[in-house]
Amino acid sequence: MPATRGELEARITEAMVKFEREFMGRGPTEARTYIIDDMILVRLKGIITRAEHHLANADTSGRGRDLIKQSRIELLEKARPMLVEILRNLGFNAVSMHTDLSIRTSERIILFTLDHPWS
């Protein structure tokens, strides 16, 4: 029997939290995945470390926030093949990945586009 949308979303969430813990060194405090047509949207909350929070708020120029965003995005880009493989193992073929994070809310959004709509 094929997995339901909710079961697949839960599996993706579990895999993404595991990835964050093992690759990034810290897992999110909250995570949720949504399968929408030919996209997978992953929302991770509580991803900014205490040290990053201090760096982001150390000056008003925004330089600390920019450094954190640049390094986090670069790290995720380097891990793209691993993330695509995680999805492939769950039955999805990701063709692109887009990401951004908010230092203020300590959230990361990752959007994967798929080769065809989920059904």
Phi and psi restraints in degrees (range 20) as a CNS / XPLOR table:
assign (resid 1 and name C) (resid 2 and name N)
       (resid 2 and name CA) (resid 2 and name C) 1.0 -63.8 20.0 2
assign (resid 2 and name N) (resid 2 and name CA)
       (resid 2 and name C) (resid 3 and name N) 1.0 151.1 20.0 2
assign (resid 2 and name C) (resid 3 and name N)
       (resid 3 and name CA) (resid 3 and name C) 1.0 -70.8 20.0 2
assign (resid 3 and name N) (resid 3 and name CA)
       (resid 3 and name C) (resid 4 and name N) 1.0 149.0 20.0 2
assign (resid 3 and name C) (resid 4 and name N)
       (resid 4 and name CA) (resid 4 and name C) 1.0 -79.3 20.0 2
assign (resid 4 and name N) (resid 4 and name CA)
       (resid 4 and name C) (resid 5 and name N) 1.0 167.4 20.0 2
assign (resid 4 and name C) (resid 5 and name N)
       (resid 5 and name CA) (resid 5 and name C) 1.0 -56.6 20.0 2
assign (resid 5 and name N) (resid 5 and name CA)
       (resid 5 and name C) (resid 6 and name N) 1.0 -47.0 20.0 2
assign (resid 5 and name C) (resid 6 and name N)
       (resid 6 and name CA) (resid 6 and name C) 1.0 -60.8 20.0 2
assign (resid 6 and name N) (resid 6 and name CA)
       (resid 6 and name C) (resid 7 and name N) 1.0 -40.5 20.0 2
assign (resid 6 and name C) (resid 7 and name N)
       (resid 7 and name CA) (resid 7 and name C) 1.0 -65.0 20.0 2
assign (resid 7 and name N) (resid 7 and name CA)
       (resid 7 and name C) (resid 8 and name N) 1.0 -42.7 20.0 2
assign (resid 7 and name C) (resid 8 and name N)
       (resid 8 and name CA) (resid 8 and name C) 1.0 -66.0 20.0 2
assign (resid 8 and name N) (resid 8 and name CA)
       (resid 8 and name C) (resid 9 and name N) 1.0 -41.7 20.0 2
assign (resid 8 and name C) (resid 9 and name N)
       (resid 9 and name CA) (resid 9 and name C) 1.0 -60.7 20.0 2
assign (resid 9 and name N) (resid 9 and name CA)
       (resid 9 and name C) (resid 10 and name N) 1.0 -41.0 20.0 2
assign (resid 9 and name C) (resid 10 and name N)
       (resid 10 and name CA) (resid 10 and name C) 1.0 -65.2 20.0 2
assign (resid 10 and name N) (resid 10 and name CA)
       (resid 10 and name C) (resid 11 and name N) 1.0 -40.2 20.0 2
assign (resid 10 and name C) (resid 11 and name N)
       (resid 11 and name CA) (resid 11 and name C) 1.0 -64.5 20.0 2
assign (resid 11 and name N) (resid 11 and name CA)
       (resid 11 and name C) (resid 12 and name N) 1.0 -42.4 20.0 2
assign (resid 11 and name C) (resid 12 and name N)
       (resid 12 and name CA) (resid 12 and name C) 1.0 -63.9 20.0 2
assign (resid 12 and name N) (resid 12 and name CA)
       (resid 12 and name C) (resid 13 and name N) 1.0 -44.3 20.0 2
assign (resid 12 and name C) (resid 13 and name N)
       (resid 13 and name CA) (resid 13 and name C) 1.0 -58.2 20.0 2
assign (resid 13 and name N) (resid 13 and name CA)
       (resid 13 and name C) (resid 14 and name N) 1.0 -47.7 20.0 2
assign (resid 13 and name C) (resid 14 and name N)
       (resid 14 and name CA) (resid 14 and name C) 1.0 -58.5 20.0 2
assign (resid 14 and name N) (resid 14 and name CA)
       (resid 14 and name C) (resid 15 and name N) 1.0 -44.2 20.0 2
assign (resid 14 and name C) (resid 15 and name N)
       (resid 15 and name CA) (resid 15 and name C) 1.0 -66.3 20.0 2
assign (resid 15 and name N) (resid 15 and name CA)
       (resid 15 and name C) (resid 16 and name N) 1.0 -38.2 20.0 2
assign (resid 15 and name C) (resid 16 and name N)
       (resid 16 and name CA) (resid 16 and name C) 1.0 -70.2 20.0 2
assign (resid 16 and name N) (resid 16 and name CA)
       (resid 16 and name C) (resid 17 and name N) 1.0 -38.2 20.0 2
assign (resid 16 and name C) (resid 17 and name N)
       (resid 17 and name CA) (resid 17 and name C) 1.0 -65.0 20.0 2
assign (resid 17 and name N) (resid 17 and name CA)
       (resid 17 and name C) (resid 18 and name N) 1.0 -42.3 20.0 2
assign (resid 17 and name C) (resid 18 and name N)
       (resid 18 and name CA) (resid 18 and name C) 1.0 -61.6 20.0 2
assign (resid 18 and name N) (resid 18 and name CA)
       (resid 18 and name C) (resid 19 and name N) 1.0 -44.0 20.0 2
assign (resid 18 and name C) (resid 19 and name N)
       (resid 19 and name CA) (resid 19 and name C) 1.0 -58.8 20.0 2
assign (resid 19 and name N) (resid 19 and name CA)
       (resid 19 and name C) (resid 20 and name N) 1.0 -48.1 20.0 2
assign (resid 19 and name C) (resid 20 and name N)
       (resid 20 and name CA) (resid 20 and name C) 1.0 -58.5 20.0 2
assign (resid 20 and name N) (resid 20 and name CA)
       (resid 20 and name C) (resid 21 and name N) 1.0 -41.8 20.0 2
assign (resid 20 and name C) (resid 21 and name N)
       (resid 21 and name CA) (resid 21 and name C) 1.0 -67.6 20.0 2
assign (resid 21 and name N) (resid 21 and name CA)
       (resid 21 and name C) (resid 22 and name N) 1.0 -45.4 20.0 2
assign (resid 21 and name C) (resid 22 and name N)
       (resid 22 and name CA) (resid 22 and name C) 1.0 -80.0 20.0 2
assign (resid 22 and name N) (resid 22 and name CA)
       (resid 22 and name C) (resid 23 and name N) 1.0 -41.8 20.0 2
assign (resid 22 and name C) (resid 23 and name N)
       (resid 23 and name CA) (resid 23 and name C) 1.0 -89.7 20.0 2
assign (resid 23 and name N) (resid 23 and name CA)
       (resid 23 and name C) (resid 24 and name N) 1.0 -45.2 20.0 2
assign (resid 23 and name C) (resid 24 and name N)
       (resid 24 and name CA) (resid 24 and name C) 1.0 -87.3 20.0 2
assign (resid 24 and name N) (resid 24 and name CA)
       (resid 24 and name C) (resid 25 and name N) 1.0 -17.1 20.0 2
assign (resid 24 and name C) (resid 25 and name N)
       (resid 25 and name CA) (resid 25 and name C) 1.0 93.5 20.0 2
assign (resid 25 and name N) (resid 25 and name CA)
       (resid 25 and name C) (resid 26 and name N) 1.0 -2.3 20.0 2
assign (resid 25 and name C) (resid 26 and name N)
       (resid 26 and name CA) (resid 26 and name C) 1.0 -160.4 20.0 2
assign (resid 26 and name N) (resid 26 and name CA)
       (resid 26 and name C) (resid 27 and name N) 1.0 135.3 20.0 2
assign (resid 26 and name C) (resid 27 and name N)
       (resid 27 and name CA) (resid 27 and name C) 1.0 -90.7 20.0 2
assign (resid 27 and name N) (resid 27 and name CA)
       (resid 27 and name C) (resid 28 and name N) 1.0 162.2 20.0 2
assign (resid 27 and name C) (resid 28 and name N)
       (resid 28 and name CA) (resid 28 and name C) 1.0 -73.4 20.0 2
assign (resid 28 and name N) (resid 28 and name CA)
       (resid 28 and name C) (resid 29 and name N) 1.0 161.7 20.0 2
assign (resid 28 and name C) (resid 29 and name N)
       (resid 29 and name CA) (resid 29 and name C) 1.0 -82.5 20.0 2
assign (resid 29 and name N) (resid 29 and name CA)
       (resid 29 and name C) (resid 30 and name N) 1.0 -20.7 20.0 2
assign (resid 29 and name C) (resid 30 and name N)
       (resid 30 and name CA) (resid 30 and name C) 1.0 -153.2 20.0 2
assign (resid 30 and name N) (resid 30 and name CA)
       (resid 30 and name C) (resid 31 and name N) 1.0 144.9 20.0 2
assign (resid 30 and name C) (resid 31 and name N)
       (resid 31 and name CA) (resid 31 and name C) 1.0 -148.0 20.0 2
assign (resid 31 and name N) (resid 31 and name CA)
       (resid 31 and name C) (resid 32 and name N) 1.0 149.0 20.0 2
assign (resid 31 and name C) (resid 32 and name N)
       (resid 32 and name CA) (resid 32 and name C) 1.0 -151.9 20.0 2
assign (resid 32 and name N) (resid 32 and name CA)
       (resid 32 and name C) (resid 33 and name N) 1.0 142.7 20.0 2
assign (resid 32 and name C) (resid 33 and name N)
       (resid 33 and name CA) (resid 33 and name C) 1.0 -123.5 20.0 2
assign (resid 33 and name N) (resid 33 and name CA)
       (resid 33 and name C) (resid 34 and name N) 1.0 143.1 20.0 2
assign (resid 33 and name C) (resid 34 and name N)
       (resid 34 and name CA) (resid 34 and name C) 1.0 -129.5 20.0 2
assign (resid 34 and name N) (resid 34 and name CA)
       (resid 34 and name C) (resid 35 and name N) 1.0 127.4 20.0 2
assign (resid 34 and name C) (resid 35 and name N)
       (resid 35 and name CA) (resid 35 and name C) 1.0 -97.7 20.0 2
assign (resid 35 and name N) (resid 35 and name CA)
       (resid 35 and name C) (resid 36 and name N) 1.0 118.2 20.0 2
assign (resid 35 and name C) (resid 36 and name N)
       (resid 36 and name CA) (resid 36 and name C) 1.0 -128.5 20.0 2
assign (resid 36 and name N) (resid 36 and name CA)
       (resid 36 and name C) (resid 37 and name N) 1.0 104.3 20.0 2
assign (resid 36 and name C) (resid 37 and name N)
       (resid 37 and name CA) (resid 37 and name C) 1.0 55.8 20.0 2
assign (resid 37 and name N) (resid 37 and name CA)
       (resid 37 and name C) (resid 38 and name N) 1.0 -109.8 20.0 2
assign (resid 37 and name C) (resid 38 and name N)
       (resid 38 and name CA) (resid 38 and name C) 1.0 -108.4 20.0 2
assign (resid 38 and name N) (resid 38 and name CA)
       (resid 38 and name C) (resid 39 and name N) 1.0 31.6 20.0 2
assign (resid 38 and name C) (resid 39 and name N)
       (resid 39 and name CA) (resid 39 and name C) 1.0 -134.8 20.0 2
assign (resid 39 and name N) (resid 39 and name CA)
       (resid 39 and name C) (resid 40 and name N) 1.0 151.1 20.0 2
assign (resid 39 and name C) (resid 40 and name N)
       (resid 40 and name CA) (resid 40 and name C) 1.0 -122.4 20.0 2
assign (resid 40 and name N) (resid 40 and name CA)
       (resid 40 and name C) (resid 41 and name N) 1.0 123.0 20.0 2
assign (resid 40 and name C) (resid 41 and name N)
       (resid 41 and name CA) (resid 41 and name C) 1.0 -110.9 20.0 2
assign (resid 41 and name N) (resid 41 and name CA)
       (resid 41 and name C) (resid 42 and name N) 1.0 123.1 20.0 2
assign (resid 41 and name C) (resid 42 and name N)
       (resid 42 and name CA) (resid 42 and name C) 1.0 -115.2 20.0 2
assign (resid 42 and name N) (resid 42 and name CA)
       (resid 42 and name C) (resid 43 and name N) 1.0 127.8 20.0 2
assign (resid 42 and name C) (resid 43 and name N)
       (resid 43 and name CA) (resid 43 and name C) 1.0 -117.9 20.0 2
assign (resid 43 and name N) (resid 43 and name CA)
       (resid 43 and name C) (resid 44 and name N) 1.0 119.3 20.0 2
assign (resid 43 and name C) (resid 44 and name N)
       (resid 44 and name CA) (resid 44 and name C) 1.0 -114.3 20.0 2
assign (resid 44 and name N) (resid 44 and name CA)
       (resid 44 and name C) (resid 45 and name N) 1.0 127.4 20.0 2
assign (resid 44 and name C) (resid 45 and name N)
       (resid 45 and name CA) (resid 45 and name C) 1.0 -111.5 20.0 2
assign (resid 45 and name N) (resid 45 and name CA)
       (resid 45 and name C) (resid 46 and name N) 1.0 151.7 20.0 2
assign (resid 45 and name C) (resid 46 and name N)
       (resid 46 and name CA) (resid 46 and name C) 1.0 72.2 20.0 2
assign (resid 46 and name N) (resid 46 and name CA)
       (resid 46 and name C) (resid 47 and name N) 1.0 41.3 20.0 2
assign (resid 46 and name C) (resid 47 and name N)
       (resid 47 and name CA) (resid 47 and name C) 1.0 -95.6 20.0 2
assign (resid 47 and name N) (resid 47 and name CA)
       (resid 47 and name C) (resid 48 and name N) 1.0 -16.1 20.0 2
assign (resid 47 and name C) (resid 48 and name N)
       (resid 48 and name CA) (resid 48 and name C) 1.0 -83.4 20.0 2
assign (resid 48 and name N) (resid 48 and name CA)
       (resid 48 and name C) (resid 49 and name N) 1.0 130.3 20.0 2
assign (resid 48 and name C) (resid 49 and name N)
       (resid 49 and name CA) (resid 49 and name C) 1.0 -75.3 20.0 2
assign (resid 49 and name N) (resid 49 and name CA)
       (resid 49 and name C) (resid 50 and name N) 1.0 165.0 20.0 2
assign (resid 49 and name C) (resid 50 and name N)
       (resid 50 and name CA) (resid 50 and name C) 1.0 -60.1 20.0 2
assign (resid 50 and name N) (resid 50 and name CA)
       (resid 50 and name C) (resid 51 and name N) 1.0 -42.3 20.0 2
assign (resid 50 and name C) (resid 51 and name N)
       (resid 51 and name CA) (resid 51 and name C) 1.0 -63.1 20.0 2
assign (resid 51 and name N) (resid 51 and name CA)
       (resid 51 and name C) (resid 52 and name N) 1.0 -41.8 20.0 2
assign (resid 51 and name C) (resid 52 and name N)
       (resid 52 and name CA) (resid 52 and name C) 1.0 -64.4 20.0 2
assign (resid 52 and name N) (resid 52 and name CA)
       (resid 52 and name C) (resid 53 and name N) 1.0 -38.7 20.0 2
assign (resid 52 and name C) (resid 53 and name N)
       (resid 53 and name CA) (resid 53 and name C) 1.0 -60.1 20.0 2
assign (resid 53 and name N) (resid 53 and name CA)
       (resid 53 and name C) (resid 54 and name N) 1.0 -44.2 20.0 2
assign (resid 53 and name C) (resid 54 and name N)
       (resid 54 and name CA) (resid 54 and name C) 1.0 -64.0 20.0 2
assign (resid 54 and name N) (resid 54 and name CA)
       (resid 54 and name C) (resid 55 and name N) 1.0 -43.4 20.0 2
assign (resid 54 and name C) (resid 55 and name N)
       (resid 55 and name CA) (resid 55 and name C) 1.0 -61.2 20.0 2
assign (resid 55 and name N) (resid 55 and name CA)
       (resid 55 and name C) (resid 56 and name N) 1.0 -42.6 20.0 2
assign (resid 55 and name C) (resid 56 and name N)
       (resid 56 and name CA) (resid 56 and name C) 1.0 -64.2 20.0 2
assign (resid 56 and name N) (resid 56 and name CA)
       (resid 56 and name C) (resid 57 and name N) 1.0 -31.8 20.0 2
assign (resid 56 and name C) (resid 57 and name N)
       (resid 57 and name CA) (resid 57 and name C) 1.0 -100.1 20.0 2
assign (resid 57 and name N) (resid 57 and name CA)
       (resid 57 and name C) (resid 58 and name N) 1.0 5.6 20.0 2
assign (resid 57 and name C) (resid 58 and name N)
       (resid 58 and name CA) (resid 58 and name C) 1.0 -70.4 20.0 2
assign (resid 58 and name N) (resid 58 and name CA)
       (resid 58 and name C) (resid 59 and name N) 1.0 -28.2 20.0 2
assign (resid 58 and name C) (resid 59 and name N)
       (resid 59 and name CA) (resid 59 and name C) 1.0 -146.1 20.0 2
assign (resid 59 and name N) (resid 59 and name CA)
       (resid 59 and name C) (resid 60 and name N) 1.0 164.4 20.0 2
assign (resid 59 and name C) (resid 60 and name N)
       (resid 60 and name CA) (resid 60 and name C) 1.0 -91.3 20.0 2
assign (resid 60 and name N) (resid 60 and name CA)
       (resid 60 and name C) (resid 61 and name N) 1.0 -2.5 20.0 2
assign (resid 60 and name C) (resid 61 and name N)
       (resid 61 and name CA) (resid 61 and name C) 1.0 -73.0 20.0 2
assign (resid 61 and name N) (resid 61 and name CA)
       (resid 61 and name C) (resid 62 and name N) 1.0 -20.8 20.0 2
assign (resid 61 and name C) (resid 62 and name N)
       (resid 62 and name CA) (resid 62 and name C) 1.0 88.5 20.0 2
assign (resid 62 and name N) (resid 62 and name CA)
       (resid 62 and name C) (resid 63 and name N) 1.0 -1.7 20.0 2
assign (resid 62 and name C) (resid 63 and name N)
       (resid 63 and name CA) (resid 63 and name C) 1.0 -60.3 20.0 2
assign (resid 63 and name N) (resid 63 and name CA)
       (resid 63 and name C) (resid 64 and name N) 1.0 -41.7 20.0 2
assign (resid 63 and name C) (resid 64 and name N)
       (resid 64 and name CA) (resid 64 and name C) 1.0 -62.4 20.0 2
assign (resid 64 and name N) (resid 64 and name CA)
       (resid 64 and name C) (resid 65 and name N) 1.0 -45.1 20.0 2
assign (resid 64 and name C) (resid 65 and name N)
       (resid 65 and name CA) (resid 65 and name C) 1.0 -61.6 20.0 2
assign (resid 65 and name N) (resid 65 and name CA)
       (resid 65 and name C) (resid 66 and name N) 1.0 -42.9 20.0 2
assign (resid 65 and name C) (resid 66 and name N)
       (resid 66 and name CA) (resid 66 and name C) 1.0 -62.5 20.0 2
assign (resid 66 and name N) (resid 66 and name CA)
       (resid 66 and name C) (resid 67 and name N) 1.0 -43.0 20.0 2
assign (resid 66 and name C) (resid 67 and name N)
       (resid 67 and name CA) (resid 67 and name C) 1.0 -60.8 20.0 2
assign (resid 67 and name N) (resid 67 and name CA)
       (resid 67 and name C) (resid 68 and name N) 1.0 -44.0 20.0 2
assign (resid 67 and name C) (resid 68 and name N)
       (resid 68 and name CA) (resid 68 and name C) 1.0 -63.0 20.0 2
assign (resid 68 and name N) (resid 68 and name CA)
       (resid 68 and name C) (resid 69 and name N) 1.0 -48.5 20.0 2
assign (resid 68 and name C) (resid 69 and name N)
       (resid 69 and name CA) (resid 69 and name C) 1.0 -60.6 20.0 2
assign (resid 69 and name N) (resid 69 and name CA)
       (resid 69 and name C) (resid 70 and name N) 1.0 -46.0 20.0 2
assign (resid 69 and name C) (resid 70 and name N)
       (resid 70 and name CA) (resid 70 and name C) 1.0 -61.3 20.0 2
assign (resid 70 and name N) (resid 70 and name CA)
       (resid 70 and name C) (resid 71 and name N) 1.0 -45.3 20.0 2
assign (resid 70 and name C) (resid 71 and name N)
       (resid 71 and name CA) (resid 71 and name C) 1.0 -69.4 20.0 2
assign (resid 71 and name N) (resid 71 and name CA)
       (resid 71 and name C) (resid 72 and name N) 1.0 -40.6 20.0 2
assign (resid 71 and name C) (resid 72 and name N)
       (resid 72 and name CA) (resid 72 and name C) 1.0 -65.1 20.0 2
assign (resid 72 and name N) (resid 72 and name CA)
       (resid 72 and name C) (resid 73 and name N) 1.0 -42.4 20.0 2
assign (resid 72 and name C) (resid 73 and name N)
       (resid 73 and name CA) (resid 73 and name C) 1.0 -66.5 20.0 2
assign (resid 73 and name N) (resid 73 and name CA)
       (resid 73 and name C) (resid 74 and name N) 1.0 -41.7 20.0 2
assign (resid 73 and name C) (resid 74 and name N)
       (resid 74 and name CA) (resid 74 and name C) 1.0 -63.0 20.0 2
assign (resid 74 and name N) (resid 74 and name CA)
       (resid 74 and name C) (resid 75 and name N) 1.0 -42.9 20.0 2
assign (resid 74 and name C) (resid 75 and name N)
       (resid 75 and name CA) (resid 75 and name C) 1.0 -60.0 20.0 2
assign (resid 75 and name N) (resid 75 and name CA)
       (resid 75 and name C) (resid 76 and name N) 1.0 -43.3 20.0 2
assign (resid 75 and name C) (resid 76 and name N)
       (resid 76 and name CA) (resid 76 and name C) 1.0 -67.7 20.0 2
assign (resid 76 and name N) (resid 76 and name CA)
       (resid 76 and name C) (resid 77 and name N) 1.0 -37.8 20.0 2
assign (resid 76 and name C) (resid 77 and name N)
       (resid 77 and name CA) (resid 77 and name C) 1.0 -61.7 20.0 2
assign (resid 77 and name N) (resid 77 and name CA)
       (resid 77 and name C) (resid 78 and name N) 1.0 -39.7 20.0 2
assign (resid 77 and name C) (resid 78 and name N)
       (resid 78 and name CA) (resid 78 and name C) 1.0 -65.3 20.0 2
assign (resid 78 and name N) (resid 78 and name CA)
       (resid 78 and name C) (resid 79 and name N) 1.0 -28.2 20.0 2
assign (resid 78 and name C) (resid 79 and name N)
       (resid 79 and name CA) (resid 79 and name C) 1.0 -91.1 20.0 2
assign (resid 79 and name N) (resid 79 and name CA)
       (resid 79 and name C) (resid 80 and name N) 1.0 1.8 20.0 2
assign (resid 79 and name C) (resid 80 and name N)
       (resid 80 and name CA) (resid 80 and name C) 1.0 -48.4 20.0 2
assign (resid 80 and name N) (resid 80 and name CA)
       (resid 80 and name C) (resid 81 and name N) 1.0 -48.2 20.0 2
assign (resid 80 and name C) (resid 81 and name N)
       (resid 81 and name CA) (resid 81 and name C) 1.0 -58.9 20.0 2
assign (resid 81 and name N) (resid 81 and name CA)
       (resid 81 and name C) (resid 82 and name N) 1.0 -36.5 20.0 2
assign (resid 81 and name C) (resid 82 and name N)
       (resid 82 and name CA) (resid 82 and name C) 1.0 -65.9 20.0 2
assign (resid 82 and name N) (resid 82 and name CA)
       (resid 82 and name C) (resid 83 and name N) 1.0 -42.7 20.0 2
assign (resid 82 and name C) (resid 83 and name N)
       (resid 83 and name CA) (resid 83 and name C) 1.0 -67.1 20.0 2
assign (resid 83 and name N) (resid 83 and name CA)
       (resid 83 and name C) (resid 84 and name N) 1.0 -40.6 20.0 2
assign (resid 83 and name C) (resid 84 and name N)
       (resid 84 and name CA) (resid 84 and name C) 1.0 -62.5 20.0 2
assign (resid 84 and name N) (resid 84 and name CA)
       (resid 84 and name C) (resid 85 and name N) 1.0 -39.3 20.0 2
assign (resid 84 and name C) (resid 85 and name N)
       (resid 85 and name CA) (resid 85 and name C) 1.0 -67.2 20.0 2
assign (resid 85 and name N) (resid 85 and name CA)
       (resid 85 and name C) (resid 86 and name N) 1.0 -39.2 20.0 2
assign (resid 85 and name C) (resid 86 and name N)
       (resid 86 and name CA) (resid 86 and name C) 1.0 -56.6 20.0 2
assign (resid 86 and name N) (resid 86 and name CA)
       (resid 86 and name C) (resid 87 and name N) 1.0 -47.6 20.0 2
assign (resid 86 and name C) (resid 87 and name N)
       (resid 87 and name CA) (resid 87 and name C) 1.0 -66.7 20.0 2
assign (resid 87 and name N) (resid 87 and name CA)
       (resid 87 and name C) (resid 88 and name N) 1.0 -39.1 20.0 2
assign (resid 87 and name C) (resid 88 and name N)
       (resid 88 and name CA) (resid 88 and name C) 1.0 -59.9 20.0 2
assign (resid 88 and name N) (resid 88 and name CA)
       (resid 88 and name C) (resid 89 and name N) 1.0 -41.3 20.0 2
assign (resid 88 and name C) (resid 89 and name N)
       (resid 89 and name CA) (resid 89 and name C) 1.0 -64.9 20.0 2
assign (resid 89 and name N) (resid 89 and name CA)
       (resid 89 and name C) (resid 90 and name N) 1.0 -20.2 20.0 2
assign (resid 89 and name C) (resid 90 and name N)
       (resid 90 and name CA) (resid 90 and name C) 1.0 -98.1 20.0 2
assign (resid 90 and name N) (resid 90 and name CA)
       (resid 90 and name C) (resid 91 and name N) 1.0 4.5 20.0 2
assign (resid 90 and name C) (resid 91 and name N)
       (resid 91 and name CA) (resid 91 and name C) 1.0 96.7 20.0 2
assign (resid 91 and name N) (resid 91 and name CA)
       (resid 91 and name C) (resid 92 and name N) 1.0 15.1 20.0 2
assign (resid 91 and name C) (resid 92 and name N)
       (resid 92 and name CA) (resid 92 and name C) 1.0 -116.6 20.0 2
assign (resid 92 and name N) (resid 92 and name CA)
       (resid 92 and name C) (resid 93 and name N) 1.0 142.4 20.0 2
assign (resid 92 and name C) (resid 93 and name N)
       (resid 93 and name CA) (resid 93 and name C) 1.0 -110.4 20.0 2
assign (resid 93 and name N) (resid 93 and name CA)
       (resid 93 and name C) (resid 94 and name N) 1.0 98.6 20.0 2
assign (resid 93 and name C) (resid 94 and name N)
       (resid 94 and name CA) (resid 94 and name C) 1.0 -79.1 20.0 2
assign (resid 94 and name N) (resid 94 and name CA)
       (resid 94 and name C) (resid 95 and name N) 1.0 132.6 20.0 2
assign (resid 94 and name C) (resid 95 and name N)
       (resid 95 and name CA) (resid 95 and name C) 1.0 -105.3 20.0 2
assign (resid 95 and name N) (resid 95 and name CA)
       (resid 95 and name C) (resid 96 and name N) 1.0 -19.6 20.0 2
assign (resid 95 and name C) (resid 96 and name N)
       (resid 96 and name CA) (resid 96 and name C) 1.0 -154.6 20.0 2
assign (resid 96 and name N) (resid 96 and name CA)
       (resid 96 and name C) (resid 97 and name N) 1.0 161.0 20.0 2
assign (resid 96 and name C) (resid 97 and name N)
       (resid 97 and name CA) (resid 97 and name C) 1.0 -136.7 20.0 2
assign (resid 97 and name N) (resid 97 and name CA)
       (resid 97 and name C) (resid 98 and name N) 1.0 136.6 20.0 2
assign (resid 97 and name C) (resid 98 and name N)
       (resid 98 and name CA) (resid 98 and name C) 1.0 -131.0 20.0 2
assign (resid 98 and name N) (resid 98 and name CA)
       (resid 98 and name C) (resid 99 and name N) 1.0 142.6 20.0 2
assign (resid 98 and name C) (resid 99 and name N)
       (resid 99 and name CA) (resid 99 and name C) 1.0 -148.4 20.0 2
assign (resid 99 and name N) (resid 99 and name CA)
       (resid 99 and name C) (resid 100 and name N) 1.0 153.7 20.0 2
assign (resid 99 and name C) (resid 100 and name N)
       (resid 100 and name CA) (resid 100 and name C) 1.0 -155.9 20.0 2
assign (resid 100 and name N) (resid 100 and name CA)
       (resid 100 and name C) (resid 101 and name N) 1.0 162.2 20.0 2
assign (resid 100 and name C) (resid 101 and name N)
       (resid 101 and name CA) (resid 101 and name C) 1.0 -141.3 20.0 2
assign (resid 101 and name N) (resid 101 and name CA)
       (resid 101 and name C) (resid 102 and name N) 1.0 155.2 20.0 2
assign (resid 101 and name C) (resid 102 and name N)
       (resid 102 and name CA) (resid 102 and name C) 1.0 -113.4 20.0 2
assign (resid 102 and name N) (resid 102 and name CA)
       (resid 102 and name C) (resid 103 and name N) 1.0 119.8 20.0 2
assign (resid 102 and name C) (resid 103 and name N)
       (resid 103 and name CA) (resid 103 and name C) 1.0 -69.4 20.0 2
assign (resid 103 and name N) (resid 103 and name CA)
       (resid 103 and name C) (resid 104 and name N) 1.0 -38.9 20.0 2
assign (resid 103 and name C) (resid 104 and name N)
       (resid 104 and name CA) (resid 104 and name C) 1.0 -61.6 20.0 2
assign (resid 104 and name N) (resid 104 and name CA)
       (resid 104 and name C) (resid 105 and name N) 1.0 -44.4 20.0 2
assign (resid 104 and name C) (resid 105 and name N)
       (resid 105 and name CA) (resid 105 and name C) 1.0 -98.0 20.0 2
assign (resid 105 and name N) (resid 105 and name CA)
       (resid 105 and name C) (resid 106 and name N) 1.0 -4.2 20.0 2
assign (resid 105 and name C) (resid 106 and name N)
       (resid 106 and name CA) (resid 106 and name C) 1.0 58.3 20.0 2
assign (resid 106 and name N) (resid 106 and name CA)
       (resid 106 and name C) (resid 107 and name N) 1.0 44.1 20.0 2
assign (resid 106 and name C) (resid 107 and name N)
       (resid 107 and name CA) (resid 107 and name C) 1.0 -122.1 20.0 2
assign (resid 107 and name N) (resid 107 and name CA)
       (resid 107 and name C) (resid 108 and name N) 1.0 149.2 20.0 2
assign (resid 107 and name C) (resid 108 and name N)
       (resid 108 and name CA) (resid 108 and name C) 1.0 -125.6 20.0 2
assign (resid 108 and name N) (resid 108 and name CA)
       (resid 108 and name C) (resid 109 and name N) 1.0 138.3 20.0 2
assign (resid 108 and name C) (resid 109 and name N)
       (resid 109 and name CA) (resid 109 and name C) 1.0 -115.0 20.0 2
assign (resid 109 and name N) (resid 109 and name CA)
       (resid 109 and name C) (resid 110 and name N) 1.0 131.5 20.0 2
assign (resid 109 and name C) (resid 110 and name N)
       (resid 110 and name CA) (resid 110 and name C) 1.0 -124.2 20.0 2
assign (resid 110 and name N) (resid 110 and name CA)
       (resid 110 and name C) (resid 111 and name N) 1.0 127.3 20.0 2
assign (resid 110 and name C) (resid 111 and name N)
       (resid 111 and name CA) (resid 111 and name C) 1.0 -118.3 20.0 2
assign (resid 111 and name N) (resid 111 and name CA)
       (resid 111 and name C) (resid 112 and name N) 1.0 123.9 20.0 2
assign (resid 111 and name C) (resid 112 and name N)
       (resid 112 and name CA) (resid 112 and name C) 1.0 -108.7 20.0 2
assign (resid 112 and name N) (resid 112 and name CA)
       (resid 112 and name C) (resid 113 and name N) 1.0 134.4 20.0 2
assign (resid 112 and name C) (resid 113 and name N)
       (resid 113 and name CA) (resid 113 and name C) 1.0 -100.3 20.0 2
assign (resid 113 and name N) (resid 113 and name CA)
       (resid 113 and name C) (resid 114 and name N) 1.0 144.5 20.0 2
assign (resid 113 and name C) (resid 114 and name N)
       (resid 114 and name CA) (resid 114 and name C) 1.0 -108.3 20.0 2
assign (resid 114 and name N) (resid 114 and name CA)
       (resid 114 and name C) (resid 115 and name N) 1.0 163.4 20.0 2
assign (resid 114 and name C) (resid 115 and name N)
       (resid 115 and name CA) (resid 115 and name C) 1.0 -73.9 20.0 2
assign (resid 115 and name N) (resid 115 and name CA)
       (resid 115 and name C) (resid 116 and name N) 1.0 -15.6 20.0 2
assign (resid 115 and name C) (resid 116 and name N)
       (resid 116 and name CA) (resid 116 and name C) 1.0 -160.3 20.0 2
assign (resid 116 and name N) (resid 116 and name CA)
       (resid 116 and name C) (resid 117 and name N) 1.0 159.8 20.0 2
assign (resid 116 and name C) (resid 117 and name N)
       (resid 117 and name CA) (resid 117 and name C) 1.0 -63.4 20.0 2
assign (resid 117 and name N) (resid 117 and name CA)
       (resid 117 and name C) (resid 118 and name N) 1.0 146.2 20.0 2
assign (resid 117 and name C) (resid 118 and name N)
       (resid 118 and name CA) (resid 118 and name C) 1.0 -75.8 20.0 2
assign (resid 118 and name N) (resid 118 and name CA)
       (resid 118 and name C) (resid 119 and name N) 1.0 141.0 20.0 2
